[in-house]
């Protein structure tokens, strides 16, 4: 007789599946925001568990800065082919061409902030009423108070003072026209939980998560992948380093860490012993202590 | 990590009512003055749950204790507005783990104006830590916090008597407060209380056993949290599955596939069980259970599953599948405890929405029976139901709800009220019984 007991990964998985099914049940036009990072890849796996053998009741949406790691895009396209679900791509370049976003200049120029414009436009164009994201509460202080169902106004804004009480596991997805809800099924997971889950489920990841040799420059004390998207000058010295990436974002703002973690077990060990939190490798959070909170209020994921 | 007393879990094989959870969610009740944030900060700091860059930010902060040591309370502060005002205004979630268990802390503010936040945090908690200032003993807010813990039916309670360093680590002070608290616990119907004397500021009995209180022989707080047993009810009599989604691929090869997807909210289902679908009342037998690619013979509370029935009956989201031998109450006139959570007062003439499990229907609060003064526990017959008020009401719903009394089955006894004008969640309901 096969009997199941819930270990902590099962518990987290069951909760996430429950949340995904609530989205399917409560909204007319939901979408799953897919970045190509391990958290959204985990969401795709959870969606398979929630809805198979049926189709996903939502498309995947990728907000493409155009400054991607080539490995991420290759991974994305292969994955979409495997799961046979719909992918909608919102291009930051289109927002720039339409004059809705202005390319930053200078050494630290990045398209990271411009993603918000494209995201909001993509939501409006497709009339999405719920966007599923892979954010976790352990990532950052401001996220620690975010609800599982987080209501945004038509400007995409999050108002931390006007959050709905979220009781038991009853999620209130009622909204007015023009508003939408960001839903975070893996809110209660930590970075290590995600990695342990990926190992358990044998989920394939983009290769940049694993140690490899790459040309890098050192910028503000962090290792950045040398690329045409990064504004470099004579002061920047390119060196080949053994690195991997702990998050997958825009090439201009995702720092690498020196690493010899070639296998998933190495990564789990590396993270278990690591003394730097995941977002510590994100330059976009370093700007000010309240950086994340400000971006969230402005409609960031 | 550090050395800890290891209490092995006895084998659970064959014991049907003792399934251990591996994640413990707990709430801390207390106010800034009781050192609540310091206690959480100490728990995180001493259990080495703080990473280097967060620690760096902590040391770089300008906020220090009077003696110049780092103010650990900063670790639980979240939002800018809160930092400016120096208070916690919302529920913040913190995560840490030890070798034995994973923990989620719901850090809720303790002042009376934030009662709704505490109710929110308490709704999901498996354990509550109630903080008492050793210098002050059992005070009004202790009564309030204990009442809420009891109302929300948090199964385990730990009373931390804090600031023991300020009372010379006195055993007499501790014993006096324990005796006082036991009287209160009896009054509000709380069982299972563990008392721990601590100093969050100095670190006594939080993670490490105190060297200042040799008279205390119990566990440190962390050790208790690691070993406390949190059980779930997995009897088939209470088997409940609110249907969230019907999986119907409608492809050629899966033409007849029809699976009812949902999370078992309580109890256990087995293949072959006779089940009833409510509110329709149709019965059938479970033909297959699925968890993605697995086909277990039995599924338990907490699991997200897909159920197949022998008969083709009309089931949709909002229905609940229950064991035929243990049916919930089915009623559209229900007595309930209510916590009001909106700045607009309750309006008994207005139609609201009630969301119970996956079902949302119109409702009215037909009658306010009484309110409770949660500081004194006295009943109040004032009919004005404002933000943070708690009391007993009768709710009338447009369609019957299939519920269990909250005291017997939390998972199927809680519901929320939504104001259909604003779509905001305005009330928490603990359903009690059908009114004839």
HADDOCK unambig.tbl for C-alpha pairs under 7 A between the chains (distance, minus, plus):
assign (segid A and resid 1 and name CA) (segid B and resid 297 and name CA) 6.52 0.50 0.50
assign (segid A and resid 2 and name CA) (segid B and resid 296 and name CA) 5.33 0.50 0.50
assign (segid A and resid 2 and name CA) (segid B and resid 297 and name CA) 5.91 0.50 0.50
assign (segid A and resid 3 and name CA) (segid B and resid 296 and name CA) 6.04 0.50 0.50
assign (segid A and resid 3 and name CA) (segid B and resid 297 and name CA) 6.49 0.50 0.50
assign (segid A and resid 3 and name CA) (segid B and resid 298 and name CA) 5.83 0.50 0.50
assign (segid A and resid 4 and name CA) (segid B and resid 299 and name CA) 6.77 0.50 0.50
assign (segid A and resid 7 and name CA) (segid B and resid 22 and name CA) 6.02 0.50 0.50
assign (segid A and resid 8 and name CA) (segid B and resid 22 and name CA) 5.29 0.50 0.50
assign (segid A and resid 8 and name CA) (segid B and resid 23 and name CA) 6.07 0.50 0.50
assign (segid A and resid 11 and name CA) (segid B and resid 302 and name CA) 7.00 0.50 0.50
assign (segid A and resid 14 and name CA) (segid B and resid 302 and name CA) 6.80 0.50 0.50
assign (segid A and resid 14 and name CA) (segid B and resid 303 and name CA) 5.43 0.50 0.50
assign (segid A and resid 14 and name CA) (segid B and resid 304 and name CA) 4.90 0.50 0.50
assign (segid A and resid 17 and name CA) (segid B and resid 304 and name CA) 6.48 0.50 0.50
assign (segid A and resid 18 and name CA) (segid B and resid 262 and name CA) 6.74 0.50 0.50
assign (segid A and resid 18 and name CA) (segid B and resid 263 and name CA) 6.18 0.50 0.50
assign (segid A and resid 18 and name CA) (segid B and resid 304 and name CA) 6.19 0.50 0.50
assign (segid A and resid 21 and name CA) (segid B and resid 244 and name CA) 6.18 0.50 0.50
assign (segid A and resid 21 and name CA) (segid B and resid 245 and name CA) 6.38 0.50 0.50
assign (segid A and resid 22 and name CA) (segid B and resid 244 and name CA) 6.38 0.50 0.50
assign (segid A and resid 25 and name CA) (segid B and resid 244 and name CA) 6.19 0.50 0.50
assign (segid A and resid 25 and name CA) (segid B and resid 245 and name CA) 6.06 0.50 0.50
assign (segid A and resid 49 and name CA) (segid B and resid 292 and name CA) 5.14 0.50 0.50
assign (segid A and resid 51 and name CA) (segid B and resid 247 and name CA) 6.67 0.50 0.50
assign (segid A and resid 52 and name CA) (segid B and resid 292 and name CA) 6.95 0.50 0.50
assign (segid A and resid 53 and name CA) (segid B and resid 249 and name CA) 6.25 0.50 0.50
assign (segid A and resid 54 and name CA) (segid B and resid 247 and name CA) 5.93 0.50 0.50
assign (segid A and resid 54 and name CA) (segid B and resid 248 and name CA) 6.09 0.50 0.50
assign (segid A and resid 54 and name CA) (segid B and resid 249 and name CA) 4.27 0.50 0.50
assign (segid A and resid 55 and name CA) (segid B and resid 249 and name CA) 6.78 0.50 0.50
assign (segid A and resid 138 and name CA) (segid B and resid 94 and name CA) 6.88 0.50 0.50
assign (segid A and resid 138 and name CA) (segid B and resid 95 and name CA) 6.47 0.50 0.50
assign (segid A and resid 141 and name CA) (segid B and resid 78 and name CA) 5.12 0.50 0.50
assign (segid A and resid 142 and name CA) (segid B and resid 78 and name CA) 5.48 0.50 0.50
assign (segid A and resid 142 and name CA) (segid B and resid 79 and name CA) 5.88 0.50 0.50
assign (segid A and resid 144 and name CA) (segid B and resid 92 and name CA) 5.30 0.50 0.50
assign (segid A and resid 144 and name CA) (segid B and resid 93 and name CA) 5.08 0.50 0.50
assign (segid A and resid 144 and name CA) (segid B and resid 94 and name CA) 6.72 0.50 0.50
assign (segid A and resid 145 and name CA) (segid B and resid 91 and name CA) 6.17 0.50 0.50
assign (segid A and resid 145 and name CA) (segid B and resid 92 and name CA) 4.58 0.50 0.50
assign (segid A and resid 145 and name CA) (segid B and resid 93 and name CA) 6.29 0.50 0.50
assign (segid A and resid 164 and name CA) (segid B and resid 424 and name CA) 6.19 0.50 0.50
assign (segid A and resid 164 and name CA) (segid B and resid 425 and name CA) 5.92 0.50 0.50
assign (segid A and resid 165 and name CA) (segid B and resid 120 and name CA) 6.16 0.50 0.50
assign (segid A and resid 165 and name CA) (segid B and resid 425 and name CA) 6.31 0.50 0.50
assign (segid A and resid 166 and name CA) (segid B and resid 120 and name CA) 6.17 0.50 0.50
assign (segid A and resid 167 and name CA) (segid B and resid 120 and name CA) 5.15 0.50 0.50
assign (segid A and resid 167 and name CA) (segid B and resid 123 and name CA) 5.67 0.50 0.50
assign (segid A and resid 168 and name CA) (segid B and resid 123 and name CA) 5.04 0.50 0.50
assign (segid A and resid 168 and name CA) (segid B and resid 124 and name CA) 5.16 0.50 0.50
assign (segid A and resid 170 and name CA) (segid B and resid 357 and name CA) 6.40 0.50 0.50
assign (segid A and resid 174 and name CA) (segid B and resid 423 and name CA) 5.49 0.50 0.50
assign (segid A and resid 175 and name CA) (segid B and resid 423 and name CA) 6.02 0.50 0.50
assign (segid A and resid 275 and name CA) (segid B and resid 51 and name CA) 5.10 0.50 0.50
assign (segid A and resid 275 and name CA) (segid B and resid 52 and name CA) 4.78 0.50 0.50
assign (segid A and resid 276 and name CA) (segid B and resid 51 and name CA) 5.66 0.50 0.50
assign (segid A and resid 276 and name CA) (segid B and resid 52 and name CA) 5.25 0.50 0.50
assign (segid A and resid 276 and name CA) (segid B and resid 53 and name CA) 5.54 0.50 0.50
assign (segid A and resid 277 and name CA) (segid B and resid 51 and name CA) 5.93 0.50 0.50
assign (segid A and resid 277 and name CA) (segid B and resid 53 and name CA) 6.61 0.50 0.50
assign (segid A and resid 280 and name CA) (segid B and resid 53 and name CA) 6.55 0.50 0.50
assign (segid A and resid 290 and name CA) (segid B and resid 80 and name CA) 6.70 0.50 0.50
